[in-house]
Amino acid sequence: MVVKVLAVDLGATNGKIYEVELREKLTVRELKRFRTEGIFLPGRDRDHFLWNLPKFYEEIESVLETSDTQSVGVDTWGVDFALFDERGRLISLPYHYRDIRTEGVMEKVFDIIPKKYIFERTGIQFMEINTLYQLYSMVLSKDPFLKVAKKILMIPDVFNFWLSGEVVSEYTIASTSQCYSVPEKRWAFDLLEKLSIPTEIFPEVVSPGTVLGKCRVKREMNVIATTCHDTASAVVAVPFEEEGIYISSGTWFLVGTELEEPLLTEEAMERNFTNEGGYGKIRFLKNATGMWLLEECNRMWKKNYSEIVEMAENAPSFQAFLDPDREEFLHPGNMLERIRSYLEKTGQRTLGGIGEISRLIFESLAFNSKWIVEQIEELTGRRYEKIHIVGGAVKNDLLMSFIADATGKIVVAGPVDATPIGNALVQFIAMGEIKDLDEAREVVRKSFELKMFEPKNPELWSEKYEEWRRYKGMRV
């Protein structure tokens, strides 16, 4: 029997809707692609950076109306949320995690609750964009929306509600919020109460693979709460045969491994690692800047991606070094100017050409990946031979070879469409078509071509890595 599902994958830049068919192998067909970038809307005090969710819903609805698939699942980015009133109405467009409202808020939380206590309770990495700090920014500003809210839903939960009518939060997406206790598998109400965040607005949390009910757009179709965090879906599709490192590559680089239990040591906290929920596993990882730097630069260049890679390949190597995780690179804006300013402040040569800047970005992403992988091995006490890279960046052979050289490890690249594939695999498991996670990964291995990259010049990269480390975290 042929089984087909819809996988809706909403990223921070693009939304994509796929039809995934299961026979002996998986067949993936992209049905629609649309932009999901945030929008700036003027307010009395400043411009506010928001997500236009109703527009995204219209795009999804248009595909559902003509689909003949058995089910649909939605995954999105983490940390952001929307508030609903007592009638289930969206109170306002939700804020984008890159909005400036959380600047300085994390430190104010630490004045009330010790950092160590937050980590032990939640297991989650400290980032100013986390839901916890977004909510506390609303408490500090006495935001009236928080007072009238009756329910808070993470972004994929919003679409699950609009499609099925069920008001729940899915485990993997809830775990990104730092409002949820991954060790205890429940909302961390004690933290929320200390910060005067209303606890009654938090919904029931359900496991990935929960069938929520019939789709209100197309009654013949089930709505399934898949692994609703896009990284959790991507990791389901990582074709592991043994323990290893994964990098889910996109706007962000999510670099991690799978564990059976959260790793809550003080050292893990100090190195700012996170323990997010996965499909039957804990995703122990670090969120790092990914292709965001290139995406922002290309707003000005307006070049084809393959052209940029070719220019980077022909540019001289190791002309400068850059820490991609610096705070000044977090928010939208003139990234080219910010990179030039960074190079000037750190006493390095200013680069101007597209090839030079893009190569600098690719080399820096490779060095940063090595830096994180080394920490994972130290914290877990394990040595990993391979790095599996999935997501959009695997189309960039140059970057894949850089990561192999920088880390000195074999890189296995693919599949490109890991997030919708993982989304679909969880739906197939929920429908009883695939037995479990191991079988799902076996299906991935036999369905998609994987590329292997072996280190070619690890000695040179190791030497240059020591130079790069001088700039990691440098105060300027």
C-alpha positions, 0 to 999 in steps of 0.5 A: 500500500502506498501511503502519503503525508504532507510535511509542512516545514516553516523555517525562519526564512522559507516555508516549504510544503512537501508530499512524502510518499512511502513505498519501499523507499521514500519519495519527496516532492516539494509542492510549495515554497514561500517566504517566511521572513518577519515583517517590521510594523511601526508602533508608537515607540519603535518598529516591531519585528513580527511574524505574519502567521495568518499569511503562512496559514493561507499558504498551507490551506491552499495546498491542503484543499487539493491534497489527497494525503492521509495526514499532515504535520507541521514543524517550525523554528523554536522559542517563539509563541503566540497568545490567544484569548478566551475565544481562541482568537489570536491576540496579535501577530507574534514577535520574531525572536530577533526583535530587540525586546529581549535585550538585557532581559536575561540578566534581569532574570538572573537577578531574581533566579540563579542561572544554575537553578534555571539550567538544572530545572530546564536543561536549556541553553541560555539565549536572550531569544528564549521564550522565558525572556520574551515573556519576562520582557512582557512582564517588565513592560506591563504588556496588556496582551499578557493580561488578556491571554488565556493560552500560549501556543508555540508556533507549530502548536498554533497551526496544529490548533488552527488545523485540528481545533486542539489546544496542546503543545508538542513536547519537542517544541515546548522543550525549546522554551526554557519554560519547560523542565526537560528533566521532569517532563512538565512545565517549570511552573516554579520558575514562571511564578517567580517571574510573575508569568501567568502559569494558567496559560500553558497548555497540556504537552503531548508526545510527538506522533500524537494524532490530534484529530481530523483536519478542519480544512480537509476532513479525510486527513488527520492532523498529527503532532509530529516532532514539531521543532524543525531541528527535532524533525531533522534529527529523526532523519539523520541516517545514524548507524552508530553514535555520532555528531549531527549538524542540522544546517540552515539559518542556524547550525545545530551541532549535537549528539543524542543522549538517553538522559539530559546532561545537567553538569555545571560544565555543560551549563558554563559552556552553554549547551542545551538538552532539548526534547527529541523523538525518544532521545535527548538532543544534547547540542549547541545552537550556533550561527549558521547560514544567517550571516551569508543570507543577510549579506546576500540581501545586498549582493542578490546573487545566486547561491552557487555563484557565491560558492564558486567565488568563495572557492576561488578566493584566497584562504585564511585571510581573516578570522571571525566569530559567527556567534557574536551578538552584533551579528544576531539582528537583521541589518547591514551585515556586510558593514558589521563584518567589516567593522568587526574586522577593523576592530579586531585589527584584521585586514578588511575584506571587500569582495563577495568571494572573500567575505563568503569564504571568511564566513564558510571557514568561520562556520567550519572552525566554530563547528570544530570548537563545538564538537570538541566540547561535546566530546569532552562533556560526554566523554565519548569520541565520535568518528563521523559528523552527519550534516543534514539540511540546506548547507549540504548542497555546498560541497566547499563548506562540507569539505571545510568542516571535514578538514577543520574537524579531522572527521569524516563528514556524511552529507545528506539528506538535504530535506532532512526536516520534512523527511523527519516530520513525515517519518514521525507521521508514518510511525504514528500511522503504524507504517514504520516500526520505530526510529531505527527502522525510520533511519534505515529507510532514509539510508536506502532512500537517499544518496549520501555524500562522504567528505574525508579530511584532506588537509587537517594539519593546516586547518588545525594550525589555523584553528589555533589562530581562529580561537584567539578571536572566539569570544574576543572583547572588542 
